[in-house]
């Protein structure tokens, strides 16, 4: 399990261009490559499936709710999602030797910051909470998340519980 989590973390720490141009497309491409890679472990595929679903959801909702919004907003959200997932994976690796109660507290922290920072305020809770409400998912986050705010909240809250 340790090797799986470590390899998962390393895959997400690959660098992206720091410019917001085309980040959305690049993050989608990277996620799809991990899903399609026959050498990827199931956990890596699952994390990237969430990331791809979250990106597709964002793209769909942006066209539906904010059609005149600049593409940079979508790029900024994709970039923040990428960093949120990277922080989550790195944190899982860092706390693997901690007591289960602490690990659960950290998992709940990430779930809560995702849920409590909606971007679109989508009333379709079945869709939005598909991953969040599935106890078998490694990425139990809301699809309707303001990833910039969630990332800031996660980093702030993690400092408080360390």
Helices and strands as residue ranges (DSSP letters): H 2-12, H 23-36, H 42-65, H 71-94, H 100-115, H 125-128, H 147-161
